Amino acid sequence: MGTIADKLTYLGQTKAEIRDAIVKKGVAVTPETTFREYAGKILEINAEGNGNDPLDWIRPTDWLRIEDSVTTGDQKFVGLHAISEDSNFISFTATADYTVDWGDGVVENFTSGTQASHIYSYNSFPGTETATGYRQAIVTITPQNGQNLTSINLQKRHRQPLLTYYSTGWMDIRMSGPKMTSLVIGGSLMYHGLLEAFCFLGNNEITSFRRAFYACPVLESVILEDTSNAIDFGYMFASCKALAKIPLFNTSKGEDFGYMFQACTSLQKVPAFDTSNGNSFSSMFATCNALKTIPELNTANGRSFSGMFLECTALRTVPLLDTSKGTEFRSMFLGCTLLRNIPPLDTTSGIEFISMFSSCVVLRTIPVLNTAKGQEFRSMFHSCSALESVPVLKVTEGTFFNDMFANCGSLSKATFSGTKQSIAYDSCKLSRVALVDIFKNIAAGVVSKTINITNNWGAPSLTTEERAIATDKGWTIIG
């Protein structure tokens, strides 16, 4: 081992390596932490899976290996395809004169854009059975000499007559292509009911990942090493119901994030994507029923936030988001049944607030919102059964207030400034003082407008003079 000095140097290096390994597992090690304390730090590492994230996908051991078949910089697509006992149809197109090795001894050449189609025989793949009963083929697409592979489209139905909406047999896909400008995996013509993993190695020139993995219901693992050029991420993972976590990839140029994770019902972890150029966040996390929180995202350029967290039934907290340019907030938190607090959102530019907080059943209050430009307020707080108070909101531009407070039985304070349209507070919990305050703030000079205060405990105690505050402004009081 050498001298004592050598041993001490080696020990120091070993300590540094152990420290780095602990830190990589997500456990903090400060400069003051002694070597003796490292054992305790190791115990802090998630024991399940020896420190591996339990949400990580584990490739089945009985799948044929394709991990070594593609390297960074190749122009190559390799896919593992399931072979059932019958009806094994496969079809796609590629841009470049290309060659397909179907994996059953058949190799074919196709001109650029020509649809490649094949039918497999189960008997051609003996000894490749998986635990699920499928046999396996490895499909390889490469450009011919002098050609560059620029696009692949897996949304091509086989020409077999009477095939409609069906599942393909893709199980695992691995590819690389520095000249690629278009990649179509998911879509509406067919779905990939067996696709569990996708990996794109190295750089590419793809600008849109819209619907890239749409309707891949068992997809669990995605590796994308280069998305620097992408602008459109709309519907990218929509309906990927088995996807539990998302890796961090480059979204710095992204503008459209609408529906990006819609109906990802198993999604639990979302990294801090760079969304600084994003203008649409509509339904970005809609019906992500397992998502409890999200990181702080830069939404400073966002215009649309409609349905962003719609029916995120496990969502407990939302970070402060910059919504200062947002005009659409329709159903933003609709059905967030565990959400207790709303951050102080800047809604200065907001026009549409329909159902924004509808069915947030544990929400007790909301922060002050600037609704001066707001026009649509229908069902804004519908079925917020625990809601106790709403701050004074300026709604002089409001045109529709239908069902705004329907099923808000706990509401004891809700004063709006400048209301000009008919509005109902029936079956709330408003006192006489609260009702008088409402009367004082509604607009004057209205014609044929009603204010419904039926079934509020304070309504019977209102005096004639107090009711006149509203009726003298042109309002008809119901209740």
Helices and strands as residue ranges (DSSP letters): H 4-24, G 35-37, H 38-44, E 76-83, E 88-95, E 98-101, E 107-110, E 116-120, G 122-124, E 135-143, E 151-153, E 170-176, E 182-184, E 197-201, E 221-224, E 389-394, E 413-417, E 423-424, H 432-441, E 449-452, G 459-461, H 464-471, E 475-478
